[in-house]
Amino acid sequence: MAATDHTVTLLTRVGCHLCDDAKDVLVRIASETGVGWDEVDVDADPELAYEYGDRVPVVLLDGKEHGFWRVEEARLLRDLAR
């Protein structure tokens, strides 16, 4: 499966410096692999805020939690190659 066959979502919130760091990593990964990703503000959805609020940023890969607080770049690249 190519990286572009995967869906990556970054759950963030405004004013989160770790979220900004995670975005920088995802921009780099996207430029290397061609994978697209989107960003969702957890505070815009009460359900997401309840589930993920203390752990942002959260990376979802194909709708499943892949990690939180930091992007595990090597692991994400490996999983995108699957």
Biopython code that builds the backbone (N, CA, C, O; Angstrom):
import numpy as np
from Bio.PDB.StructureBuilder import StructureBuilder

atoms = [
    (1, "MET", "N", (0.857, -1.182, 0.000)),
    (1, "MET", "CA", (0.000, 0.000, 0.000)),
    (1, "MET", "C", (0.898, 1.239, 0.000)),
    (1, "MET", "O", (1.849, 1.318, 0.778)),
    (2, "ALA", "N", (0.608, 2.165, -0.838)),
    (2, "ALA", "CA", (1.392, 3.412, -0.916)),
    (2, "ALA", "C", (0.921, 4.387, 0.153)),
    (2, "ALA", "O", (-0.220, 4.317, 0.610)),
    (3, "ALA", "N", (1.800, 5.290, 0.545)),
    (3, "ALA", "CA", (1.465, 6.295, 1.554)),
    (3, "ALA", "C", (0.215, 7.072, 1.161)),
    (3, "ALA", "O", (-0.587, 7.445, 2.017)),
    (4, "THR", "N", (0.054, 7.312, -0.133)),
    (4, "THR", "CA", (-1.080, 8.113, -0.582)),
    (4, "THR", "C", (-2.407, 7.377, -0.432)),
    (4, "THR", "O", (-3.466, 7.985, -0.593)),
    (5, "ASP", "N", (-2.372, 6.073, -0.125)),
    (5, "ASP", "CA", (-3.597, 5.312, 0.105)),
    (5, "ASP", "C", (-4.086, 5.433, 1.539)),
    (5, "ASP", "O", (-5.146, 4.910, 1.881)),
    (6, "HIS", "N", (-3.327, 6.114, 2.373)),
    (6, "HIS", "CA", (-3.672, 6.275, 3.782)),
    (6, "HIS", "C", (-4.287, 7.640, 4.037)),
    (6, "HIS", "O", (-4.123, 8.570, 3.248)),
    (7, "THR", "N", (-4.996, 7.741, 5.148)),
    (7, "THR", "CA", (-5.567, 8.995, 5.606)),
    (7, "THR", "C", (-4.902, 9.377, 6.920)),
    (7, "THR", "O", (-4.906, 8.599, 7.874)),
    (8, "VAL", "N", (-4.333, 10.573, 6.969)),
    (8, "VAL", "CA", (-3.704, 11.073, 8.192)),
    (8, "VAL", "C", (-4.479, 12.308, 8.652)),
    (8, "VAL", "O", (-4.734, 13.229, 7.876)),
    (9, "THR", "N", (-4.843, 12.298, 9.925)),
    (9, "THR", "CA", (-5.548, 13.427, 10.525)),
    (9, "THR", "C", (-4.783, 13.852, 11.767)),
    (9, "THR", "O", (-4.363, 13.016, 12.567)),
    (10, "LEU", "N", (-4.605, 15.148, 11.921)),
    (10, "LEU", "CA", (-3.951, 15.697, 13.104)),
    (10, "LEU", "C", (-4.993, 16.445, 13.917)),
    (10, "LEU", "O", (-5.579, 17.420, 13.445)),
    (11, "LEU", "N", (-5.222, 15.985, 15.142)),
    (11, "LEU", "CA", (-6.148, 16.647, 16.045)),
    (11, "LEU", "C", (-5.360, 17.676, 16.843)),
    (11, "LEU", "O", (-4.368, 17.339, 17.489)),
    (12, "THR", "N", (-5.799, 18.927, 16.798)),
    (12, "THR", "CA", (-5.063, 20.033, 17.394)),
    (12, "THR", "C", (-5.995, 20.947, 18.179)),
    (12, "THR", "O", (-7.196, 20.704, 18.297)),
    (13, "ARG", "N", (-5.397, 21.999, 18.706)),
    (13, "ARG", "CA", (-6.177, 23.101, 19.281)),
    (13, "ARG", "C", (-5.369, 24.379, 19.115)),
    (13, "ARG", "O", (-4.145, 24.340, 18.991)),
    (14, "VAL", "N", (-6.045, 25.483, 19.113)),
    (14, "VAL", "CA", (-5.409, 26.786, 18.956)),
    (14, "VAL", "C", (-4.501, 27.050, 20.158)),
    (14, "VAL", "O", (-4.870, 26.776, 21.300)),
    (15, "GLY", "N", (-3.308, 27.587, 19.885)),
    (15, "GLY", "CA", (-2.382, 27.960, 20.941)),
    (15, "GLY", "C", (-1.549, 26.814, 21.484)),
    (15, "GLY", "O", (-0.906, 26.961, 22.523)),
    (16, "CYS", "N", (-1.547, 25.686, 20.811)),
    (16, "CYS", "CA", (-0.819, 24.499, 21.267)),
    (16, "CYS", "C", (0.536, 24.431, 20.552)),
    (16, "CYS", "O", (0.588, 24.181, 19.347)),
    (17, "HIS", "N", (1.632, 24.653, 21.291)),
    (17, "HIS", "CA", (2.950, 24.646, 20.647)),
    (17, "HIS", "C", (3.348, 23.250, 20.168)),
    (17, "HIS", "O", (4.042, 23.126, 19.159)),
    (18, "LEU", "N", (2.925, 22.200, 20.870)),
    (18, "LEU", "CA", (3.204, 20.842, 20.391)),
    (18, "LEU", "C", (2.465, 20.565, 19.082)),
    (18, "LEU", "O", (2.954, 19.826, 18.227)),
    (19, "CYS", "N", (1.290, 21.162, 18.937)),
    (19, "CYS", "CA", (0.530, 21.015, 17.692)),
    (19, "CYS", "C", (1.286, 21.648, 16.534)),
    (19, "CYS", "O", (1.335, 21.088, 15.439)),
    (20, "ASP", "N", (1.874, 22.813, 16.777)),
    (20, "ASP", "CA", (2.670, 23.471, 15.740)),
    (20, "ASP", "C", (3.862, 22.609, 15.339)),
    (20, "ASP", "O", (4.183, 22.498, 14.156)),
    (21, "ASP", "N", (4.519, 21.995, 16.330)),
    (21, "ASP", "CA", (5.636, 21.089, 16.038)),
    (21, "ASP", "C", (5.162, 19.897, 15.204)),
    (21, "ASP", "O", (5.821, 19.501, 14.242)),
    (22, "ALA", "N", (4.019, 19.334, 15.579)),
    (22, "ALA", "CA", (3.477, 18.173, 14.857)),
    (22, "ALA", "C", (3.135, 18.542, 13.414)),
    (22, "ALA", "O", (3.371, 17.753, 12.500)),
    (23, "LYS", "N", (2.584, 19.730, 13.208)),
    (23, "LYS", "CA", (2.269, 20.182, 11.843)),
    (23, "LYS", "C", (3.536, 20.254, 10.995)),
    (23, "LYS", "O", (3.532, 19.842, 9.835)),
    (24, "ASP", "N", (4.614, 20.774, 11.567)),
    (24, "ASP", "CA", (5.890, 20.860, 10.838)),
    (24, "ASP", "C", (6.359, 19.475, 10.405)),
    (24, "ASP", "O", (6.826, 19.300, 9.279)),
    (25, "VAL", "N", (6.238, 18.492, 11.294)),
    (25, "VAL", "CA", (6.651, 17.129, 10.958)),
    (25, "VAL", "C", (5.759, 16.561, 9.855)),
    (25, "VAL", "O", (6.259, 15.932, 8.922)),
    (26, "LEU", "N", (4.453, 16.773, 9.951)),
    (26, "LEU", "CA", (3.547, 16.234, 8.932)),
    (26, "LEU", "C", (3.753, 16.902, 7.581)),
    (26, "LEU", "O", (3.623, 16.248, 6.547)),
    (27, "VAL", "N", (4.069, 18.176, 7.571)),
    (27, "VAL", "CA", (4.376, 18.854, 6.307)),
    (27, "VAL", "C", (5.593, 18.196, 5.663)),
    (27, "VAL", "O", (5.603, 17.948, 4.458)),
    (28, "ARG", "N", (6.608, 17.916, 6.459)),
    (28, "ARG", "CA", (7.817, 17.270, 5.941)),
    (28, "ARG", "C", (7.514, 15.860, 5.422)),
    (28, "ARG", "O", (7.960, 15.482, 4.339)),
    (29, "ILE", "N", (6.753, 15.087, 6.203)),
    (29, "ILE", "CA", (6.399, 13.727, 5.788)),
    (29, "ILE", "C", (5.572, 13.761, 4.512)),
    (29, "ILE", "O", (5.783, 12.947, 3.613)),
    (30, "ALA", "N", (4.636, 14.692, 4.427)),
    (30, "ALA", "CA", (3.801, 14.807, 3.229)),
    (30, "ALA", "C", (4.633, 15.131, 2.004)),
    (30, "ALA", "O", (4.372, 14.605, 0.922)),
    (31, "SER", "N", (5.633, 15.992, 2.156)),
    (31, "SER", "CA", (6.467, 16.343, 1.008)),
    (31, "SER", "C", (7.341, 15.168, 0.577)),
    (31, "SER", "O", (7.666, 15.040, -0.604)),
    (32, "GLU", "N", (7.722, 14.312, 1.521)),
    (32, "GLU", "CA", (8.550, 13.149, 1.208)),
    (32, "GLU", "C", (7.747, 11.998, 0.614)),
    (32, "GLU", "O", (8.243, 11.276, -0.252)),
    (33, "THR", "N", (6.512, 11.823, 1.073)),
    (33, "THR", "CA", (5.746, 10.625, 0.716)),
    (33, "THR", "C", (4.569, 10.891, -0.214)),
    (33, "THR", "O", (4.087, 9.975, -0.880)),
    (34, "GLY", "N", (4.104, 12.132, -0.265)),
    (34, "GLY", "CA", (2.924, 12.443, -1.058)),
    (34, "GLY", "C", (1.615, 12.209, -0.326)),
    (34, "GLY", "O", (0.541, 12.415, -0.892)),
    (35, "VAL", "N", (1.695, 11.778, 0.931)),
    (35, "VAL", "CA", (0.477, 11.544, 1.697)),
    (35, "VAL", "C", (-0.185, 12.883, 2.010)),
    (35, "VAL", "O", (0.483, 13.867, 2.327)),
    (36, "GLY", "N", (-1.479, 12.896, 1.917)),
    (36, "GLY", "CA", (-2.235, 14.075, 2.316)),
    (36, "GLY", "C", (-2.627, 13.960, 3.782)),
    (36, "GLY", "O", (-2.697, 12.859, 4.328)),
    (37, "TRP", "N", (-2.878, 15.074, 4.403)),
    (37, "TRP", "CA", (-3.321, 15.054, 5.788)),
    (37, "TRP", "C", (-4.226, 16.244, 6.031)),
    (37, "TRP", "O", (-4.179, 17.237, 5.305)),
    (38, "ASP", "N", (-5.048, 16.132, 7.057)),
    (38, "ASP", "CA", (-5.900, 17.255, 7.411)),
    (38, "ASP", "C", (-5.794, 17.501, 8.911)),
    (38, "ASP", "O", (-5.306, 16.668, 9.674)),
    (39, "GLU", "N", (-6.262, 18.657, 9.291)),
    (39, "GLU", "CA", (-6.184, 19.103, 10.678)),
    (39, "GLU", "C", (-7.589, 19.355, 11.194)),
    (39, "GLU", "O", (-8.415, 19.956, 10.507)),
    (40, "VAL", "N", (-7.853, 18.893, 12.407)),
    (40, "VAL", "CA", (-9.154, 19.077, 13.029)),
    (40, "VAL", "C", (-8.936, 19.676, 14.418)),
    (40, "VAL", "O", (-8.157, 19.152, 15.215)),
    (41, "ASP", "N", (-9.629, 20.773, 14.697)),
    (41, "ASP", "CA", (-9.568, 21.431, 16.002)),
    (41, "ASP", "C", (-10.493, 20.682, 16.958)),
    (41, "ASP", "O", (-11.709, 20.680, 16.767)),
    (42, "VAL", "N", (-9.922, 20.042, 17.989)),
    (42, "VAL", "CA", (-10.746, 19.257, 18.911)),
    (42, "VAL", "C", (-11.756, 20.116, 19.659)),
    (42, "VAL", "O", (-12.813, 19.628, 20.060)),
    (43, "ASP", "N", (-11.439, 21.385, 19.847)),
    (43, "ASP", "CA", (-12.347, 22.249, 20.594)),
    (43, "ASP", "C", (-13.596, 22.624, 19.802)),
    (43, "ASP", "O", (-14.543, 23.176, 20.362)),
    (44, "ALA", "N", (-13.604, 22.330, 18.513)),
    (44, "ALA", "CA", (-14.779, 22.605, 17.682)),
    (44, "ALA", "C", (-15.810, 21.474, 17.764)),
    (44, "ALA", "O", (-16.920, 21.603, 17.247)),
    (45, "ASP", "N", (-15.441, 20.376, 18.411)),
    (45, "ASP", "CA", (-16.323, 19.214, 18.509)),
    (45, "ASP", "C", (-16.270, 18.697, 19.948)),
    (45, "ASP", "O", (-15.247, 18.155, 20.366)),
    (46, "PRO", "N", (-17.345, 18.855, 20.706)),
    (46, "PRO", "CA", (-17.342, 18.446, 22.113)),
    (46, "PRO", "C", (-16.942, 16.981, 22.331)),
    (46, "PRO", "O", (-16.284, 16.658, 23.320)),
    (47, "GLU", "N", (-17.334, 16.106, 21.419)),
    (47, "GLU", "CA", (-16.976, 14.692, 21.542)),
    (47, "GLU", "C", (-15.459, 14.495, 21.426)),
    (47, "GLU", "O", (-14.854, 13.769, 22.215)),
    (48, "LEU", "N", (-14.859, 15.151, 20.431)),
    (48, "LEU", "CA", (-13.406, 15.058, 20.259)),
    (48, "LEU", "C", (-12.676, 15.691, 21.437)),
    (48, "LEU", "O", (-11.674, 15.155, 21.910)),
    (49, "ALA", "N", (-13.176, 16.828, 21.912)),
    (49, "ALA", "CA", (-12.558, 17.503, 23.054)),
    (49, "ALA", "C", (-12.591, 16.607, 24.283)),
    (49, "ALA", "O", (-11.624, 16.558, 25.043)),
    (50, "TYR", "N", (-13.688, 15.907, 24.480)),
    (50, "TYR", "CA", (-13.815, 15.007, 25.625)),
    (50, "TYR", "C", (-12.837, 13.836, 25.500)),
    (50, "TYR", "O", (-12.167, 13.479, 26.468)),
    (51, "GLU", "N", (-12.759, 13.246, 24.319)),
    (51, "GLU", "CA", (-11.929, 12.057, 24.127)),
    (51, "GLU", "C", (-10.434, 12.362, 24.057)),
    (51, "GLU", "O", (-9.624, 11.612, 24.603)),
    (52, "TYR", "N", (-10.060, 13.465, 23.386)),
    (52, "TYR", "CA", (-8.654, 13.720, 23.106)),
    (52, "TYR", "C", (-8.096, 14.987, 23.748)),
    (52, "TYR", "O", (-6.903, 15.264, 23.615)),
    (53, "GLY", "N", (-8.921, 15.754, 24.433)),
    (53, "GLY", "CA", (-8.543, 17.082, 24.899)),
    (53, "GLY", "C", (-7.242, 17.195, 25.658)),
    (53, "GLY", "O", (-6.517, 18.175, 25.480)),
    (54, "ASP", "N", (-6.919, 16.228, 26.497)),
    (54, "ASP", "CA", (-5.688, 16.309, 27.300)),
    (54, "ASP", "C", (-4.472, 15.764, 26.563)),
    (54, "ASP", "O", (-3.353, 15.854, 27.068)),
    (55, "ARG", "N", (-4.674, 15.200, 25.380)),
    (55, "ARG", "CA", (-3.571, 14.524, 24.696)),
    (55, "ARG", "C", (-3.168, 15.150, 23.371)),
    (55, "ARG", "O", (-2.359, 14.563, 22.652)),
    (56, "VAL", "N", (-3.695, 16.311, 23.019)),
    (56, "VAL", "CA", (-3.356, 16.901, 21.721)),
    (56, "VAL", "C", (-1.900, 17.330, 21.686)),
    (56, "VAL", "O", (-1.347, 17.714, 22.717)),
    (57, "PRO", "N", (-1.281, 17.272, 20.543)),
    (57, "PRO", "CA", (-1.823, 16.796, 19.281)),
    (57, "PRO", "C", (-1.922, 15.274, 19.240)),
    (57, "PRO", "O", (-1.149, 14.561, 19.879)),
    (58, "VAL", "N", (-2.895, 14.804, 18.470)),
    (58, "VAL", "CA", (-3.092, 13.371, 18.266)),
    (58, "VAL", "C", (-3.032, 13.104, 16.770)),
    (58, "VAL", "O", (-3.661, 13.808, 15.980)),
    (59, "VAL", "N", (-2.275, 12.090, 16.388)),
    (59, "VAL", "CA", (-2.213, 11.675, 14.990)),
    (59, "VAL", "C", (-3.118, 10.467, 14.821)),
    (59, "VAL", "O", (-2.988, 9.469, 15.528)),
    (60, "LEU", "N", (-4.037, 10.576, 13.871)),
    (60, "LEU", "CA", (-4.882, 9.442, 13.500)),
    (60, "LEU", "C", (-4.400, 8.938, 12.148)),
    (60, "LEU", "O", (-4.231, 9.722, 11.213)),
    (61, "LEU", "N", (-4.181, 7.651, 12.043)),
    (61, "LEU", "CA", (-3.824, 7.030, 10.770)),
    (61, "LEU", "C", (-4.966, 6.113, 10.389)),
    (61, "LEU", "O", (-5.274, 5.150, 11.093)),
    (62, "ASP", "N", (-5.587, 6.423, 9.272)),
    (62, "ASP", "CA", (-6.745, 5.662, 8.798)),
    (62, "ASP", "C", (-7.829, 5.572, 9.874)),
    (62, "ASP", "O", (-8.473, 4.538, 10.046)),
    (63, "GLY", "N", (-8.013, 6.689, 10.595)),
    (63, "GLY", "CA", (-9.074, 6.782, 11.583)),
    (63, "GLY", "C", (-8.756, 6.204, 12.945)),
    (63, "GLY", "O", (-9.579, 6.292, 13.857)),
    (64, "LYS", "N", (-7.570, 5.609, 13.107)),
    (64, "LYS", "CA", (-7.188, 5.018, 14.386)),
    (64, "LYS", "C", (-6.044, 5.818, 14.997)),
    (64, "LYS", "O", (-5.173, 6.325, 14.291)),
    (65, "GLU", "N", (-6.064, 5.921, 16.323)),
    (65, "GLU", "CA", (-5.023, 6.676, 17.002)),
    (65, "GLU", "C", (-3.652, 6.054, 16.752)),
    (65, "GLU", "O", (-3.437, 4.869, 17.006)),
    (66, "HIS", "N", (-2.738, 6.866, 16.256)),
    (66, "HIS", "CA", (-1.376, 6.415, 15.973)),
    (66, "HIS", "C", (-0.419, 6.912, 17.039)),
    (66, "HIS", "O", (0.590, 6.263, 17.315)),
    (67, "GLY", "N", (-0.716, 8.050, 17.640)),
    (67, "GLY", "CA", (0.134, 8.588, 18.693)),
    (67, "GLY", "C", (-0.356, 9.945, 19.140)),
    (67, "GLY", "O", (-1.221, 10.554, 18.509)),
    (68, "PHE", "N", (0.219, 10.414, 20.253)),
    (68, "PHE", "CA", (-0.175, 11.727, 20.763)),
    (68, "PHE", "C", (1.022, 12.429, 21.376)),
    (68, "PHE", "O", (2.029, 11.801, 21.703)),
    (69, "TRP", "N", (0.900, 13.723, 21.525)),
    (69, "TRP", "CA", (1.887, 14.677, 22.035)),
    (69, "TRP", "C", (3.036, 14.912, 21.070)),
    (69, "TRP", "O", (3.423, 16.064, 20.874)),
    (70, "ARG", "N", (3.587, 13.904, 20.473)),
    (70, "ARG", "CA", (4.681, 14.041, 19.501)),
    (70, "ARG", "C", (4.406, 13.089, 18.338)),
    (70, "ARG", "O", (3.843, 12.011, 18.527)),
    (71, "VAL", "N", (4.802, 13.493, 17.147)),
    (71, "VAL", "CA", (4.706, 12.609, 15.986)),
    (71, "VAL", "C", (5.919, 11.692, 16.016)),
    (71, "VAL", "O", (7.058, 12.159, 15.993)),
    (72, "GLU", "N", (5.676, 10.399, 16.068)),
    (72, "GLU", "CA", (6.759, 9.423, 15.998)),
    (72, "GLU", "C", (7.080, 9.239, 14.516)),
    (72, "GLU", "O", (6.535, 8.359, 13.848)),
    (73, "GLU", "N", (7.974, 10.087, 14.022)),
    (73, "GLU", "CA", (8.204, 10.194, 12.581)),
    (73, "GLU", "C", (8.614, 8.874, 11.943)),
    (73, "GLU", "O", (8.029, 8.482, 10.934)),
    (74, "ALA", "N", (9.592, 8.184, 12.495)),
    (74, "ALA", "CA", (10.062, 6.925, 11.894)),
    (74, "ALA", "C", (8.947, 5.883, 11.880)),
    (74, "ALA", "O", (8.779, 5.169, 10.891)),
    (75, "ARG", "N", (8.193, 5.794, 12.957)),
    (75, "ARG", "CA", (7.092, 4.831, 13.039)),
    (75, "ARG", "C", (5.991, 5.186, 12.034)),
    (75, "ARG", "O", (5.447, 4.302, 11.372)),
    (76, "LEU", "N", (5.665, 6.475, 11.920)),
    (76, "LEU", "CA", (4.629, 6.882, 10.976)),
    (76, "LEU", "C", (5.072, 6.596, 9.538)),
    (76, "LEU", "O", (4.279, 6.107, 8.733)),
    (77, "LEU", "N", (6.319, 6.895, 9.216)),
    (77, "LEU", "CA", (6.815, 6.597, 7.866)),
    (77, "LEU", "C", (6.748, 5.095, 7.579)),
    (77, "LEU", "O", (6.353, 4.681, 6.489)),
    (78, "ARG", "N", (7.133, 4.297, 8.553)),
    (78, "ARG", "CA", (7.061, 2.839, 8.379)),
    (78, "ARG", "C", (5.615, 2.381, 8.160)),
    (78, "ARG", "O", (5.346, 1.563, 7.281)),
    (79, "ASP", "N", (4.694, 2.910, 8.961)),
    (79, "ASP", "CA", (3.301, 2.491, 8.848)),
    (79, "ASP", "C", (2.654, 3.011, 7.559)),
    (79, "ASP", "O", (1.751, 2.372, 7.020)),
    (80, "LEU", "N", (3.107, 4.152, 7.071)),
    (80, "LEU", "CA", (2.591, 4.660, 5.789)),
    (80, "LEU", "C", (3.052, 3.798, 4.620)),
    (80, "LEU", "O", (2.389, 3.752, 3.584)),
    (81, "ALA", "N", (4.167, 3.124, 4.775)),
    (81, "ALA", "CA", (4.698, 2.276, 3.698)),
    (81, "ALA", "C", (3.970, 0.931, 3.628)),
    (81, "ALA", "O", (4.132, 0.192, 2.657)),
    (82, "ARG", "N", (3.191, 0.615, 4.622)),
    (82, "ARG", "CA", (2.472, -0.679, 4.650)),
    (82, "ARG", "C", (1.239, -0.641, 3.797)),
    (82, "ARG", "O", (0.520, -1.636, 3.707)),
]
sb = StructureBuilder()
sb.init_structure("model")
sb.init_model(0)
sb.init_chain("A")
sb.init_seg("    ")
for serial, (resi, resn, name, xyz) in enumerate(atoms, 1):
    if name == "N":
        sb.init_residue(resn, " ", resi, " ")
    sb.init_atom(name, np.array(xyz, "f"), 0.0, 1.0, " ", f" {name:<3s}", serial, name[0])
structure = sb.get_structure()
